[in-house]
């Protein structure tokens, strides 16, 4: 024997069947602290929203979990909490010194005014004096224009970013110009981007060898300068390859 009970949550109504006992009584413990169980259901909806699942599919998911479904307005209301938490994270003060700063961008598709467009998502990751790595900032813009990068770096500075000694990124001219304007720091080309750029000009048969050469060079420490032989100097000045070097 069971008795029916509706469990009202912000994500909708969940139909429950509570068993009846011959002796004593039983009441589900999660109905008392409803907040924890409701948070779990809300987290499922928010994760589905982040993964790009449509509102219709979210509604089907909630029904499969025993709920009555979730309307578009309910999903939007629940996911407003994500925007608030992300906004607070991106506006938080940056404390301490961050000697190393990595900045990069990627392009994603978004819906704007009923159209699907490509936008730039830029991210800054820093390492502090204790060696702790942390995402310091993120922003979205139409492209990687120099003005966009400059405004982004100035926002980081206003939030308290200081002590930057080295900025690592790809060789984008807008980034380099912005770093020179805003940061009193040295700029260095990212090894990963450098490797990709080099291998893009290497043939398929030579990529493995070129990659090994570059990895070996990066792995070496500082070595004393050695005089270049006359033959080596002639190769360097003429731009010719050594017979053993890959094309």
C-alpha positions in Angstrom: 0.0 0.0 0.0 1.2 3.5 -0.8 -0.1 7.0 -0.5 0.5 9.6 -3.2 2.1 12.9 -2.6 3.2 15.7 -4.9 6.6 17.3 -4.2 6.6 20.9 -5.4 10.0 22.2 -6.5 11.2 25.1 -8.5 11.9 22.7 -11.4 8.3 21.4 -11.3 6.2 18.9 -9.5 7.5 15.4 -8.7 4.9 12.7 -8.1 5.8 10.5 -5.1 4.4 7.2 -3.7 5.1 6.8 0.0 4.8 3.3 1.3 2.5 2.5 4.2 3.8 0.3 7.0 1.7 -2.1 9.1 3.6 -1.0 12.2 5.0 2.4 12.8 5.3 5.1 10.1 7.6 6.0 7.3 8.2 9.5 5.8 11.0 10.1 3.3 13.8 12.0 4.9 14.5 14.2 1.8 11.1 15.8 2.1 12.0 17.4 5.4 15.2 19.1 4.1 13.7 19.7 0.7 16.4 22.1 -0.2 19.1 19.5 -0.8 17.0 17.3 -3.0 15.7 20.3 -4.9 19.3 21.5 -5.4 20.2 18.2 -6.9 17.3 18.4 -9.5 18.2 22.1 -10.2 21.8 21.1 -10.7 20.8 18.5 -13.3 18.8 21.1 -15.2 21.5 23.7 -15.1 24.1 21.2 -16.3 21.9 20.3 -19.2 21.5 23.9 -20.0 25.3 24.5 -20.0 25.8 21.5 -22.3 23.5 23.2 -24.9 20.6 20.8 -24.5 17.3 22.4 -25.8 14.5 23.4 -23.5 12.3 20.6 -25.0 15.0 18.0 -24.2 15.3 19.4 -20.6 11.6 19.0 -20.2 11.8 15.4 -21.3 14.7 14.8 -18.9 12.8 16.1 -16.0 9.8 13.9 -16.9 12.1 10.9 -17.1 13.3 11.7 -13.6 9.7 11.5 -12.3 8.8 15.2 -12.6 5.9 16.8 -14.5 8.4 18.6 -16.7 10.0 22.1 -16.9 8.8 24.9 -19.0 11.0 27.3 -20.9 10.4 30.0 -18.3 11.3 27.7 -15.4 14.5 26.7 -17.1 15.4 30.3 -17.7 14.6 31.3 -14.1 16.7 28.4 -12.7 19.7 29.2 -15.0 19.7 32.9 -13.9 21.6 31.6 -10.8 24.4 30.5 -13.2 24.7 34.0 -14.6 24.8 35.5 -11.2 27.5 33.2 -10.0 29.6 33.7 -13.1 29.2 37.4 -12.8 30.3 37.4 -9.2 33.3 35.2 -10.1 34.4 37.4 -13.0 34.1 40.6 -10.9 35.9 39.4 -7.8 38.9 41.3 -6.6 42.3 39.9 -7.6 44.5 39.7 -4.6 48.3 39.1 -4.4 50.9 39.1 -7.1 50.6 37.1 -10.3 54.0 36.9 -12.0 52.9 34.8 -14.9 49.8 35.4 -17.1 48.5 33.3 -20.0 46.0 34.8 -22.3 44.3 33.2 -25.2 41.1 33.2 -27.2 38.8 30.7 -28.9 35.8 31.1 -31.1 32.3 29.7 -30.4 28.9 29.9 -32.0 26.2 31.8 -30.3 22.7 32.9 -31.1 22.2 36.7 -31.4 19.0 38.3 -32.6 17.8 35.1 -34.1 21.1 34.4 -36.0 24.0 32.1 -35.3 27.3 34.1 -35.2 30.9 33.4 -34.2 32.3 35.3 -31.2 35.7 35.4 -29.5 35.9 34.1 -25.9 39.1 35.4 -24.3 40.5 33.9 -21.1 43.3 34.9 -18.7 45.0 32.3 -16.5 47.5 33.4 -13.9 50.1 31.7 -11.6 50.8 33.5 -8.3 53.9 33.5 -6.2 52.9 30.3 -4.5 52.6 28.5 -7.8 48.8 28.3 -7.7 47.1 28.5 -11.1 43.7 30.3 -11.3 41.4 31.7 -14.0 41.5 35.4 -13.5 39.1 36.7 -16.1 37.0 36.0 -19.2 35.2 38.1 -21.7 33.2 37.7 -24.9 33.5 40.0 -28.0 33.0 40.0 -31.7 36.7 39.5 -32.5 40.2 39.6 -31.2 40.7 43.3 -32.0 43.4 45.2 -30.2 40.9 47.5 -28.5 39.1 44.4 -27.1 42.3 43.0 -25.6 43.3 46.4 -24.2 40.0 46.8 -22.5 40.2 43.3 -21.1 43.6 43.8 -19.6 42.6 47.1 -18.1 39.7 45.4 -16.4 42.0 42.9 -14.9 44.3 45.8 -13.7 41.3 47.6 -12.1 40.3 44.4 -10.3 43.8 44.3 -8.7 46.0 42.4 -11.0 49.6 43.3 -10.2 53.1 41.9 -10.2 52.9 40.5 -13.7 56.4 39.8 -15.1 55.7 37.6 -18.0 52.7 37.4 -20.4 52.4 34.3 -22.6 50.2 34.1 -25.6 50.2 33.4 -29.4 51.7 35.9 -31.8 48.5 37.9 -32.3 49.5 41.5 -33.0 46.6 42.8 -31.0 47.7 40.9 -27.9 51.3 42.1 -28.2 50.2 45.7 -28.7 47.8 45.6 -25.7 50.4 44.0 -23.4 52.8 46.7 -24.3 50.2 49.4 -23.5 48.8 48.0 -20.3 51.3 45.6 -18.7 54.8 46.5 -17.7 55.9 43.0 -18.4 57.8 40.9 -20.9 55.8 39.1 -23.6 56.7 35.5 -24.7 55.3 33.4 -27.5 53.4 30.3 -26.3 55.3 27.1 -27.1 52.1 25.3 -28.1 51.1 27.9 -30.6 54.7 28.1 -31.9 54.8 24.3 -32.4 51.5 24.4 -34.3 52.7 27.3 -36.5 55.9 25.4 -37.4 54.3 22.1 -38.0 51.8 23.8 -40.3 54.7 24.5 -42.7 56.3 21.0 -42.4 55.3 18.2 -44.7 53.6 15.2 -43.2 56.7 13.0 -43.5 58.8 15.6 -41.7 56.5 16.6 -38.9 57.7 14.0 -36.4 61.3 14.9 -36.9 60.7 18.6 -36.7 58.6 18.1 -33.6 61.4 16.1 -32.0 64.0 18.8 -32.9 61.9 21.6 -31.3 61.0 19.5 -28.2 64.8 18.8 -27.7 65.6 22.5 -28.0 62.9 23.5 -25.5 64.1 20.8 -23.1 67.7 22.1 -23.1 69.0 24.4 -20.4 71.2 27.5 -20.9 74.4 26.4 -22.7 77.6 28.3 -23.2 78.0 29.8 -26.6 80.3 27.8 -28.9 82.1 29.2 -32.0 80.5 28.3 -35.2 82.6 26.4 -37.7 83.4 27.9 -41.1 81.2 25.4 -42.7 78.3 26.0 -40.3 78.7 29.8 -40.7 78.5 29.3 -44.5 75.3 27.3 -44.1 73.7 29.9 -41.8 74.7 32.9 -44.0 73.5 31.2 -47.2 70.3 29.8 -45.8 71.0 26.3 -47.0 70.1 23.2 -45.1 72.5 20.7 -43.7 72.3 17.4 -45.7 71.0 15.7 -42.5 68.3 18.3 -41.8 64.7 17.5 -42.9 63.0 19.5 -45.5 
